[in-house]
């Protein structure tokens, strides 16, 4: 009897002395739905991607997210579709879900948290920090931020040696009849400035319809698109369909740049890499 008691006591003592400095996630495994590509990317980077059961149409990275059920896109998202998937937790970008959908989810006692979509590097770091704190994964969050800072340091070093400031304009295209230009207070202005480019568009905010006069007046050295935007115009050969575009130096010199939409605009953990790639592409 004494021998058995000693064995139990030793096992308990060993358990109590297990290392306490190792970070561990909450023990419960949740059924998470994310809404917003940047939130999704960070949740996965923190090590909780296997708990995501569905996500939205903008959540394209990592590629494994693309095979999950999709809840749709912004105003197209319905509460019924979300509830049918049986989530325990919803993590979404601010303003991504309509007020009606949010109210229905709360009425169904679904836990839901909102996070600001970053368009500045410091906002990216804050989002990583906030999500890491939510998941009690601060050590992993700090590691992601360190990797991001290393990318930004590489970008800074490159720009020291390549300090020209080409003028660039971002064009959002969804077919030949739906073409917009990014102005101030957009991700495009932020990523251009981060990459050492001069934003061609100024004097207006958000996105405005492209006019031939505006394109010619702005006179950009480079035109930047999402890959999906180029595809909606029929490839680079179809760019001439946009009136005024063929008159720009960018078009005449073949300075048309195209990037994955989430990679360029997401301002997630890879934003430093995206900015460096853009910086190099605009300085051939």
C-alpha positions in Angstrom: 0.0 0.0 0.0 2.8 2.4 0.9 4.7 1.5 -2.3 1.5 2.3 -4.4 1.1 5.6 -2.6 4.7 6.6 -3.2 4.3 5.8 -6.9 1.3 8.0 -7.2 3.0 10.8 -5.3 6.1 10.7 -7.6 3.8 10.8 -10.7 2.0 13.9 -9.3 5.3 15.6 -8.5 6.7 15.0 -12.0 3.4 16.4 -13.5 3.6 19.5 -11.3 7.2 20.2 -12.4 6.4 20.0 -16.1 7.9 23.1 -17.9 5.6 26.1 -17.5 7.3 28.4 -20.0 5.9 26.5 -23.1 3.0 28.3 -24.7 -0.2 26.2 -25.1 -3.4 27.1 -26.8 -6.8 26.8 -25.1 -7.6 23.1 -24.7 -11.0 23.3 -26.4 -11.2 22.7 -30.1 -13.6 25.2 -31.7 -15.5 25.2 -34.9 -14.5 28.6 -36.3 -15.8 30.5 -39.3 -13.7 33.5 -40.5 -14.8 36.4 -42.6 -12.0 38.4 -44.2 -8.9 37.1 -45.8 -6.4 38.8 -43.5 -8.1 37.4 -40.3 -8.1 34.0 -41.9 -4.4 34.1 -42.9 -3.4 35.2 -39.4 -5.5 32.6 -37.6 -3.9 29.9 -39.7 -0.4 31.3 -39.2 -1.0 31.2 -35.4 -1.7 27.4 -35.8 -5.5 27.3 -35.6 -6.3 26.8 -39.3 -7.4 23.2 -38.6 -10.3 24.6 -36.5 -11.7 26.8 -39.4 -14.7 25.0 -40.8 -15.7 27.6 -43.3 -14.6 31.0 -44.5 -15.5 33.8 -47.0 -14.6 34.2 -50.7 -11.6 36.5 -50.0 -9.9 33.9 -47.9 -7.6 32.5 -50.5 -4.4 32.0 -48.5 -3.3 29.5 -47.5 -4.6 27.4 -50.4 -6.2 24.9 -48.0 -8.8 27.6 -47.1 -10.1 27.5 -50.7 -11.5 24.0 -50.4 -13.6 24.8 -47.3 -17.3 25.7 -47.5 -17.7 29.4 -48.4 -20.1 31.7 -46.7 -20.0 34.2 -49.6 -18.9 37.8 -49.8 -20.0 40.8 -47.6 -23.6 41.7 -48.3 -24.3 38.4 -50.0 -23.7 36.5 -46.7 -26.8 35.2 -45.0 -27.1 34.2 -41.3 -29.0 31.0 -42.3 -26.0 29.8 -44.3 -23.6 30.4 -41.4 -25.9 28.8 -38.8 -26.3 25.7 -40.9 -22.6 25.0 -40.6 -22.9 24.9 -36.8 -20.0 27.2 -35.8 -19.0 27.9 -32.2 -17.1 31.0 -33.0 -17.0 33.7 -35.7 -14.0 36.0 -36.3 -14.7 38.7 -38.8 -13.3 42.0 -40.1 -15.2 45.1 -39.0 -18.1 45.9 -41.3 -17.8 42.7 -43.2 -21.1 41.3 -42.1 -24.4 43.3 -42.3 -26.1 44.5 -39.2 -29.0 42.1 -39.7 -26.7 39.1 -40.0 -24.8 40.1 -36.9 -28.1 40.5 -34.9 -29.3 37.1 -36.1 -26.1 35.4 -35.1 -26.1 37.0 -31.7 -29.7 36.0 -31.2 -28.6 32.4 -31.9 -26.0 32.8 -29.1 -23.0 32.5 -31.5 -19.8 34.0 -30.1 -18.6 36.6 -32.6 -15.6 39.0 -32.5 -14.6 41.8 -34.9 -11.2 43.0 -35.9 -10.1 46.1 -37.9 -8.9 45.4 -41.4 -5.3 46.8 -41.6 -4.1 49.1 -44.4 -1.0 50.2 -42.6 1.9 48.0 -41.3 1.4 49.1 -37.7 -2.3 48.0 -38.0 -1.1 44.6 -39.3 1.1 44.2 -36.2 -1.8 45.1 -34.0 -4.1 42.6 -35.6 -1.6 39.9 -35.2 -1.1 40.8 -31.5 -4.9 41.0 -30.9 -5.6 37.6 -32.5 -2.6 36.0 -30.7 -3.9 37.3 -27.4 -7.4 36.0 -28.2 -6.0 32.5 -28.8 -3.5 32.8 -26.0 -0.7 32.3 -28.5 1.4 35.4 -27.8 4.8 33.6 -28.4 3.7 32.5 -31.8 2.3 36.0 -32.5 5.6 37.6 -31.6 7.4 35.2 -33.9 5.1 36.2 -36.8 5.7 39.9 -36.1 9.5 39.3 -36.0 9.4 37.6 -39.4 7.3 40.5 -40.8 9.8 43.0 -39.4 12.7 41.1 -41.1 10.8 41.4 -44.4 10.4 45.1 -43.8 14.1 45.5 -43.0 14.9 43.8 -46.3 12.6 46.2 -48.1 14.3 49.1 -46.4 17.7 47.9 -47.5 16.6 47.5 -51.1 15.1 51.0 -51.2 18.3 52.6 -49.9 20.1 51.2 -53.0 17.2 51.8 -55.4 15.7 55.2 -54.4 13.9 56.2 -57.6 10.2 57.0 -57.1 8.2 55.8 -60.1 4.6 57.0 -60.3 2.0 54.3 -60.1 -1.8 54.0 -60.3 -3.9 51.0 -59.1 -6.8 50.0 -61.3 -9.6 47.9 -60.0 -11.3 46.2 -62.9 -14.3 43.9 -63.0 -14.8 43.8 -66.7 -14.4 46.5 -69.3 -17.4 48.4 -68.1 -16.5 48.4 -64.4 -13.1 50.0 -63.9 -12.1 52.1 -60.9 -9.0 53.9 -59.8 -7.7 53.9 -56.2 -7.2 57.2 -54.5 -6.2 58.3 -51.0 -7.0 56.3 -47.8 -6.8 53.0 -49.7 -4.6 50.0 -49.4 -3.1 51.0 -52.8 -1.8 54.3 -51.4 -0.3 52.5 -48.4 1.4 49.7 -50.3 2.7 52.2 -52.9 4.3 54.3 -50.3 5.7 51.3 -48.5 7.3 50.2 -51.8 8.8 53.6 -52.4 6.4 54.4 -55.2 4.7 57.7 -55.8 0.9 57.4 -55.9 -0.3 59.0 -59.2 -3.9 59.5 -57.9 -4.5 62.3 -55.4 -7.2 64.7 -54.5 -9.9 62.0 -53.9 -10.5 59.2 -51.5 -11.4 55.5 -52.0 -12.2 54.4 -55.5 -13.6 56.4 -58.4 -14.6 55.4 -61.9 -11.8 55.7 -64.4 -12.1 58.3 -67.1 -9.8 58.7 -70.1 -9.0 62.3 -69.1 -7.9 61.2 -65.6 -5.6 58.5 -66.9 -3.9 60.8 -69.4 -3.6 63.6 -66.8 -2.2 61.4 -64.1 0.4 60.0 -66.5 1.5 57.0 -64.4 4.7 55.2 -65.1 3.2 51.9 -63.9 -0.3 50.5 -63.8 -1.0 48.0 -61.1 -3.9 45.5 -61.2 -5.1 42.4 -59.4 -4.6 39.2 -61.3 -8.4 38.8 -61.3 -8.8 42.3 -62.8 -6.5 41.6 -65.7 -8.4 38.3 -66.3 -11.7 40.2 -66.3 -10.4 42.4 -69.2 -9.4 39.4 -71.2 -5.7 39.4 -70.3 -3.2 42.1 -70.9 -4.2 42.2 -74.5 -7.6 43.4 -73.4 -6.4 46.5 -71.5 -6.8 48.7 -74.6 -10.6 48.3 -74.0 -10.3 50.8 -71.2 -10.5 54.2 -72.8 -7.5 56.3 -72.2 -5.3 53.5 -70.8 -3.5 53.0 -74.1 -2.4 56.6 -74.0 -0.5 56.3 -70.7 3.3 55.9 -70.6 2.7 52.7 -68.5 0.8 51.0 -71.3 3.1 52.2 -74.1 6.2 50.9 -72.2 4.6 47.6 -71.1 4.7 48.6 -67.5 1.7 46.7 -66.4 2.0 44.9 -63.1 -0.4 42.3 -61.7 -0.6 40.6 -58.3 -2.8 38.2 -56.4 -5.5 40.4 -54.9 -5.2 39.2 -51.3 -1.4 39.2 -51.4 -1.2 42.8 -52.5 -4.1 44.3 -50.5 -4.5 42.1 -47.5 -1.8 43.7 -45.3 -1.3 40.4 -43.5 1.9 38.7 -42.3 3.3 38.7 -45.9 2.9 42.5 -46.5 6.6 43.1 -46.3 7.2 40.4 -49.0 4.5 41.9 -51.2 5.8 45.4 -50.9 9.4 44.2 -51.7 8.1 42.3 -54.8 6.2 45.4 -55.9 9.2 47.7 -55.3 11.4 45.4 -57.5 8.8 45.0 -60.2 8.5 48.8 -60.6 12.3 49.2 -60.9 13.1 46.8 -63.8 
